[in-house]
Amino acid sequence: MTVAGERPGRSARSPPGSPRRRPASGRASIPRWTASRRAARRPASASGSTSTPRRSPRRDRPVRRWVWAVPAIFLACTALAVDDASLRDKTVASVLALLVAIQLVGWGEEGMFRGIGVTTLRNHGLAGGSVALWSSALSGAVHIVNALGSRGAQGIPQPIAVSFAGYFFYLVRRVAGGNWANSVIHGLFDFSILTGTAVLVDQEAHVGGLAAILAYVACAVLVLARSRAGTIGRLKEAPWRAHA
């Protein structure tokens, strides 16, 4: 006799030469510990039945390779938008300090909207299109405060531009599989814009700043062109209908 739950030892086995006993069903018995290990490998649903494990909604699904063109366009336009003339008279330390400070802003905003915001929206059951829309709209809405301040009506275009940029940064997150790439590109993009607008006193507009606008136009044309074929995701989803 063995204790309940204890695996039988040698003393519990049948003596040599004795016939083996088979269950009434005629099928060989399976040790309890083997059956329990097999059952543990199969996740059970709420109803108690086993099912195939579903992918976590917090993870980014893979997208088509062409989406890598979005971060490539932003990096190319960022390089063109940097005002070298405004940085020539600055020390290396001051330029690096400005770059690091703006990088922190980029990481902070992306962590808030494409990090916490995207994860929260997904946890509430929103699909990829809704996640992209609302996370981008929220990031633009935060910048409306500039229009309420001293800038007045001049600050209205900024929330609109930030909303569009937020959607493109969301695509960068999707294709990179994490929040690091869009955070770095966000900081570099802002750095290039500020070098042509806010480094010198009474600084004149930099012609290369048009490259920042070109980034929006090029990415918009690319996404609209590819959305006709619905090829952002492996399931042939339209960009704004892609699952998160």
C-alpha positions as CSV (number, residue, x, y, z in Angstrom):
1,M,0.0,0.0,0.0
2,T,1.3,3.5,-0.8
3,V,0.3,6.9,0.4
4,A,-2.0,8.9,-1.8
5,G,0.0,10.8,-4.4
6,E,3.2,8.8,-3.8
7,R,4.9,7.0,-6.6
8,P,5.0,3.2,-6.0
9,G,8.4,1.8,-5.0
10,R,9.9,-1.6,-5.7
11,S,7.9,-3.2,-2.9
12,A,4.6,-2.3,-4.7
13,R,5.5,-4.0,-7.9
14,S,4.3,-7.5,-8.8
15,P,6.8,-10.3,-8.2
16,P,8.8,-11.6,-11.2
17,G,6.9,-14.1,-13.3
18,S,3.4,-13.0,-12.3
19,P,1.1,-12.0,-15.2
20,R,0.5,-8.3,-15.8
21,R,-2.8,-6.9,-15.1
22,R,-4.5,-4.9,-17.8
23,P,-7.4,-2.4,-17.3
24,A,-10.9,-3.5,-18.2
25,S,-10.8,-1.3,-21.3
26,G,-7.9,-3.3,-22.7
27,R,-5.7,-0.2,-23.0
28,A,-2.3,0.1,-21.3
29,S,-2.4,2.3,-18.2
30,I,-0.4,5.5,-18.2
31,P,1.3,6.6,-15.0
32,R,-0.4,9.5,-13.3
33,W,2.7,11.7,-13.2
34,T,3.1,11.3,-17.0
35,A,-0.5,12.3,-17.6
36,S,-0.2,15.2,-15.3
37,R,2.9,16.5,-17.1
38,R,1.2,16.2,-20.5
39,A,-1.8,18.1,-19.2
40,A,0.4,20.8,-17.7
41,R,1.9,21.5,-21.1
42,R,-1.5,22.2,-22.6
43,P,-3.0,25.5,-21.4
44,A,-6.6,25.3,-20.4
45,S,-9.2,27.8,-21.2
46,A,-11.7,29.3,-18.7
47,S,-14.2,26.5,-19.5
48,G,-11.6,23.8,-18.6
49,S,-11.0,22.7,-22.2
50,T,-7.5,22.8,-23.8
51,S,-6.9,25.2,-26.6
52,T,-4.0,26.7,-28.7
53,P,-2.4,29.6,-26.8
54,R,-3.2,33.0,-28.2
55,R,-0.6,35.6,-28.9
56,S,-0.3,38.3,-26.3
57,P,-2.0,41.5,-27.6
58,R,0.9,43.5,-26.1
59,R,3.4,42.3,-28.7
60,D,3.7,43.9,-32.1
61,R,2.8,41.6,-35.0
62,P,5.3,41.5,-37.9
63,V,4.7,43.8,-40.8
64,R,5.9,43.9,-44.4
65,R,9.5,44.8,-45.1
66,W,8.5,47.9,-47.1
67,V,7.5,49.6,-43.8
68,W,11.2,49.9,-43.1
69,A,11.0,52.7,-45.7
70,V,9.3,54.9,-43.1
71,P,12.2,55.2,-40.7
72,A,14.6,55.4,-43.7
73,I,12.7,58.4,-45.0
74,F,12.7,60.1,-41.6
75,L,16.5,59.6,-41.2
76,A,17.3,60.9,-44.6
77,C,15.1,64.0,-44.2
78,T,16.6,64.5,-40.7
79,A,20.1,64.6,-42.2
80,L,19.0,67.2,-44.8
81,A,17.1,69.3,-42.3
82,V,20.1,69.9,-39.9
83,D,21.4,73.5,-40.1
84,D,25.1,73.1,-40.0
85,A,25.7,76.9,-40.2
86,S,24.0,77.4,-36.8
87,L,26.2,74.8,-35.1
88,R,29.6,75.9,-36.4
89,D,30.1,78.5,-33.7
90,K,29.0,76.2,-31.0
91,T,31.3,74.0,-28.9
92,V,31.0,70.2,-29.2
93,A,29.9,70.0,-25.6
94,S,27.0,72.4,-26.2
95,V,25.9,70.6,-29.4
96,L,26.0,67.2,-27.6
97,A,24.1,68.7,-24.6
98,L,21.4,69.9,-27.0
99,L,21.3,66.6,-28.7
100,V,21.0,64.6,-25.5
101,A,18.3,67.0,-24.1
102,I,16.2,66.6,-27.2
103,Q,16.7,62.9,-27.2
104,L,15.3,62.7,-23.7
105,V,12.2,64.6,-24.9
106,G,11.8,62.2,-27.8
107,W,12.1,59.1,-25.5
108,G,9.7,60.7,-23.0
109,E,7.0,61.4,-25.6
110,E,7.4,58.1,-27.3
111,G,7.4,56.3,-24.0
112,M,4.1,58.0,-23.1
113,F,2.2,57.7,-26.3
114,R,3.7,54.8,-28.3
115,G,4.6,52.9,-25.1
116,I,2.1,53.4,-22.3
117,G,-0.6,54.7,-24.6
118,V,-0.4,51.9,-27.1
119,T,-0.2,49.2,-24.4
120,T,-3.2,50.7,-22.6
121,L,-5.3,51.0,-25.7
122,R,-4.5,47.4,-26.6
123,N,-5.4,46.1,-23.2
124,H,-8.8,47.8,-23.6
125,G,-9.4,45.7,-26.7
126,L,-8.7,48.2,-29.4
127,A,-7.4,46.9,-32.8
128,G,-4.4,48.2,-34.6
129,G,-6.2,50.9,-36.6
130,S,-7.8,52.4,-33.5
131,V,-4.6,52.1,-31.5
132,A,-2.7,54.0,-34.2
133,L,-5.4,56.7,-34.5
134,W,-6.0,57.4,-30.8
135,S,-2.4,57.3,-29.7
136,S,-1.5,59.7,-32.5
137,A,-4.5,62.0,-31.7
138,L,-3.6,62.1,-28.0
139,S,0.0,63.0,-28.8
140,G,-1.2,65.9,-31.0
141,A,-3.8,67.0,-28.4
142,V,-1.1,67.5,-25.8
143,H,0.6,70.0,-28.0
144,I,-2.6,72.2,-28.3
145,V,-1.4,73.9,-25.1
146,N,1.1,75.8,-27.3
147,A,-1.8,77.4,-29.2
148,L,-3.4,78.4,-25.9
149,G,-0.2,80.2,-24.8
150,S,1.7,83.1,-26.3
151,R,1.9,81.6,-29.7
152,G,-1.8,81.8,-30.3
153,A,-3.0,80.8,-33.8
154,Q,0.6,80.1,-34.8
155,G,0.6,77.0,-32.6
156,I,-2.4,75.4,-34.2
157,P,-0.5,73.6,-37.0
158,Q,1.8,71.9,-34.5
159,P,-0.8,69.5,-33.0
160,I,-1.8,68.5,-36.5
161,A,1.8,67.8,-37.6
162,V,2.5,66.0,-34.4
163,S,-0.6,63.7,-34.9
164,F,0.7,62.8,-38.4
165,A,4.2,62.2,-37.1
166,G,2.7,60.0,-34.3
167,Y,1.2,57.7,-36.9
168,F,4.5,57.4,-38.7
169,F,6.3,56.8,-35.4
170,Y,3.7,54.1,-34.7
171,L,4.7,52.4,-37.9
172,V,8.3,52.6,-36.9
173,R,7.5,50.9,-33.7
174,R,5.6,48.2,-35.5
175,V,8.4,47.4,-38.0
176,A,11.2,47.6,-35.3
177,G,9.3,45.4,-32.9
178,G,9.9,47.8,-30.0
179,N,9.8,51.4,-28.8
180,W,13.5,52.2,-29.2
181,A,13.7,53.0,-32.9
182,N,10.8,55.5,-33.0
183,S,12.2,57.2,-29.8
184,V,15.7,57.7,-31.3
185,I,14.2,59.0,-34.6
186,H,11.8,61.3,-32.8
187,G,14.7,62.9,-30.9
188,L,16.9,63.2,-34.0
189,F,14.0,64.7,-36.0
190,D,13.3,67.3,-33.4
191,F,17.0,68.1,-33.2
192,S,17.2,68.8,-36.9
193,I,14.2,71.1,-36.7
194,L,15.5,73.1,-33.8
195,T,18.9,73.6,-35.4
196,G,17.2,75.6,-38.1
197,T,14.8,77.5,-35.8
198,A,16.0,77.9,-32.2
199,V,19.8,77.8,-32.0
200,L,20.6,81.4,-32.8
201,V,19.0,84.7,-31.8
202,D,16.7,86.0,-34.5
203,Q,17.6,83.0,-36.6
204,E,16.4,83.0,-40.2
205,A,14.4,80.1,-41.6
206,H,16.7,77.3,-42.8
207,V,16.0,76.0,-46.4
208,G,16.8,72.5,-45.3
209,G,13.8,72.7,-42.9
210,L,11.6,71.9,-45.9
211,A,13.1,68.3,-45.7
212,A,11.0,67.9,-42.5
213,I,7.9,68.6,-44.5
214,L,9.1,66.3,-47.2
215,A,9.3,63.5,-44.7
216,Y,5.6,63.8,-44.0
217,V,4.6,64.0,-47.6
218,A,6.8,61.1,-48.7
219,C,5.6,58.8,-45.9
220,A,2.0,59.7,-46.6
221,V,2.3,58.9,-50.3
222,L,4.1,55.7,-49.5
223,V,1.4,54.5,-47.0
224,L,-1.5,55.5,-49.2
225,A,0.0,53.8,-52.2
226,R,0.7,50.6,-50.3
227,S,-2.7,50.6,-48.6
228,R,-4.4,50.1,-52.0
229,A,-2.9,46.6,-52.0
230,G,-3.4,46.2,-48.2
231,T,0.2,45.0,-47.6
232,I,1.2,46.4,-44.3
233,G,0.7,43.2,-42.4
234,R,1.3,39.6,-43.3
235,L,-2.5,39.1,-43.3
236,K,-2.7,41.8,-46.1
237,E,-4.2,44.4,-43.8
238,A,-4.6,48.0,-44.7
239,P,-2.3,50.2,-42.6
240,W,-5.0,51.7,-40.4
241,R,-6.8,48.3,-40.1
242,A,-3.7,46.3,-39.1
243,H,-4.1,44.4,-35.8
244,A,-2.0,45.7,-33.0
